[in-house]
Amino acid sequence: MKAFLSLLILILLLPAASLADASIRADRVLVKKSERALYLIKDGIPYQKFNIALGPRPRGHKQASGDERTPEGSYVLDFKNADSKFYKSIRISYPNAEDSMRAALNDVDPGGFIMIHGLPNDSTLPASIVQQFNWTDGCIAVTNQEMDKIWLAVELGTPIDILP
């Protein structure tokens, strides 16, 4: 019943959220890789949803640099870069201590610089085409217009949960 009520609230609030004031600050970000979706959360309620692109190998937790996977777990948004080679980027605090320990045990580089970002600055294709594919190296990509909304909605230190 609780799951049903949460789903009902989500269905009712998401259409209104697209009209929401851009000044609403998210207190959490949720990514559901299987849904290819990023949600902005305020007081436990998703108020905005964005479709995302991931890497070509989206299933599973990031294990090593170059594996084209997006990490899974709890992290923090810890740095904003307005001069990225993509249209704005916000860094995810990967690798955390557990990721680093796992990588050391497997004698691999865990990788890093996992970001939420817009399209490549040199892209000539429309976002509607680019975002149909998983094209990143393990980052979470949105359109440039969506990146502007996320940029304004999150402050440094905002937690992000990335689920399978």
PEJO-V472892 format. One record per pair of residues at least 24 apart in sequence whose ideal C-beta (glycine too) atoms are under 7 Angstrom apart, sorted by the first residue. I is the first residue (numbers start at 1). GAP is how many residues later the second one is. Records with the same first field share a line. If there is no record, write none. Layout:
I = GAP  GAP
This chain:
9 = 36
10 = 36
13 = 32  34
14 = 32  35
17 = 30  31
18 = 30
20 = 27  28
22 = 127  130
24 = 129
25 = 128  130
26 = 127  128  132
27 = 131
28 = 130  131
29 = 48  125  129  131
30 = 131
31 = 109  129  131  132
32 = 131
33 = 25  37  129  130  131
34 = 130
38 = 102  104
40 = 113
48 = 101
50 = 92  96
51 = 80
52 = 88  89  90
53 = 78  80  81  82  83  88
54 = 80  82  86
55 = 79  81  82  83
56 = 78
58 = 76
62 = 32  49  76
63 = 45
64 = 39  44  45  46  47
65 = 44  45  46
66 = 45
68 = 69  70
69 = 69
70 = 44  68  70  92
71 = 28  43  91
72 = 90  91  92
73 = 89
74 = 85  87
75 = 85  87
76 = 81  82  83  84
77 = 77  79  81  83
78 = 78
79 = 77
80 = 71  76
84 = 33
85 = 35  36
86 = 31  32  33  34  35
87 = 30  31  32  34  57  60
88 = 29  30  59  63
89 = 26  27  28
90 = 25  26  64
91 = 24
92 = 24  68
111 = 27
114 = 24  25
115 = 24
116 = 24  26  34
117 = 24  30
118 = 24  25  26  29
119 = 24  25
